Amino acid sequence: MPSPALLASYRRLFSAPGAAAFTLAGLLGRLALSMNGVSLVVLLAERRGSYALAGTVSAAGLVTGAIGMPLLGRLVDRYGQSRVAVPAALYNAVPLLALLLCVRLGAPDWTLYACWAACAAAPNLGGMARARWAHLYRDDPAARHLANSLEQALDELCFMTGPVLAMLLCTTLAPEAGLLTAGTLGTTGALLFAAQRRTEPPLPVRASREQRHGSPLRVPGLRVLVLTFLATGMAFGATEITTVAYADALGHKAAAGGLLALVAAGSCVAGLLFGLLTPRRAPGARFLAGAASMAGVLLLPLAAGLGGAGLGVLGVALFAAGTATAPTMVTGMTLVQELLPQRQFNEGMAVAVSGIVVGISAGAALAGTVAEHAAPGTGYALPASAAALALLIALAGRRHLMARKGPAAARKEQAPENPERVVSASV
């Protein structure tokens, strides 16, 4: 157990004025995001009687989200968080309400695809929060490491509680209750987040036309990260579907949610502890170590599944497998900040998240096929293979991951500071 002195590091992180406010507001929005998938599936399965329809509608939203998120991130980098997050949040509520209305009125299936695909403009509050931390503690790498670890732990916390809350609302109140609550939380969280103006990063000095319109994917290191995150996302999606199928084969399908929560719990605990460590190696080296750890620990669920282990043993294996996730993701997001100029922070992080989203969708689809045609537990070979692929990609591109944006370049890009927005970075 970490000592109280070490835990005090997280309290000192919030000594920056406004840090707690934007963190709590962003947490509402991310909780809503974690509720959407389960809420949509339960709604369409109940009202339309088709899991296949629910799956394809959900996939349509993932595809448009993967495209729309980087575009929205580019707008944030150019015009600022508040000017983009407010209209995006208000707009996003419209197709969500239209979807609920179409389901209620029995509208044709194509309207469901159109409405859910139009929900791709949800602000990436997680990326914006990381950008705020990067600005607040721009001169303190240790504090940024701590903040990125906290953000990853909060992500995992949301994905532990969000699906459970969504299922509870949909089954005890009404099938529409999950999406209604998620929409309300998401809109409210985004508006409250945007209202925290004193912690919003200032816009960089105006860049040249070529710089302004250039994609962050021009940076070789980011391409390596996105491909690695794509493979990592496949591991996440395959683990989820395989775990549900395995629990169902044992006659305990209802326990699948608890098993998946153990994965998130392992990552959450590891993320908090990882933040307390003092980084001694470059982010690129830490990322390679994290990818190697993921490839190793994901062999544990595979061994448990192939060995026909019970749910208890599988739960322990899944918890252990989750412990490598947060350190890898924390270091990956740190690398995004290191590799990109400030003017592309939000777009770059959105591109990275899009890679994960696409990977989750592909991994889930592959695992579903394996679950239908192979013995229970065989599907755990997919996340193990995907993690090994992520490691190979990271190793192949390791020289690009070691390249870092120089501090002089970073300072050159920084907009003139408003004295009222300068925050002490003492942690």
PECOR-V792256 format. One line per field, one symbol per residue. phi: phi as a letter, one per 40 degrees, with the letter a starting at -180 (. if undefined). psi: psi as a letter, one per 20 degrees, with the letter a starting at -180 (. if undefined). burial: # if it has 16 or more other ideal C-beta (glycine too) atoms within 10 Angstrom, else .. A space follows every 10 residues. Layout:
phi->???
psi->???
burial->???
//
This chain:
phi->.ccdccccdc ccdcccdgcc cccccccccc cccccccccc cccccccbga cccccccccc cccccccccc ccccccccbh cccbcccccc cccccccccc cccccgcddc cccccccccc cccccccccc ccccccbcbb dccccccccc ccccdccccc cdcccccccc cbbadccccc cccccccccc ccccccccbc ccccdcccdc ccbccccccd cccccccccc cccccccccc cccccccccc gbcccccccc cccccccccc cccccccccb bcdccccccc cccccccccc cccccccgcc cccccccccc cccccddccd cccccdcccb cdcbdccccc cccccccccc cccccccccc ccbbcdgccc cccccccccd ccccccbccc cccbcccccc cccccdccdc bcbcbcb
psi->pqqhhghihh ghhjhppigh ghghghhghh gggihggggg ggghhghiko hgggghgghh hgghhhghgh ghhhhghhiq gghghghggg ghhghghhgh ggghikrqhh hgggghhiji jpqnhgghgh hgghghlhjn hghhggghgg ghhhghggig hghggghggh hhfqhihghg gggggggggg ghghimhijp pqqrqprrgg hhiqqiihoh hhgggghghg hghhggghgg ghgghghhhj klhhihghgh hhghgghggh gghhhiqopi rqhghhgghg hhgghghihg hgggghjkqr hgghgghhgh hhiigghghg hghghghhhq rhijgggghh gghhgggggg gghggghggh hhjrqphhhi hghghhhhgg ggghghkhhh iipqpqhghg hhhpqpqphi jpqpko.
burial->........## ..#..#.##. ###.###### ########## #####.##.. ..######## ##.###.### .#######.# ##.###.##. .##.##.### .##....... .######### ########## ########.. ..######## ########## .######.## ....###### ###.###.## ####.#..## #.##..#... .....#..#. ########## ########## #######..# ....###### ########## ######..#. ..##.##### ########## ##.##...#. #.######## ########## ########## ########## ########## ####.###.# #....##### ########## #.##..#..# ##..#....# .......... #.#.#.#
//
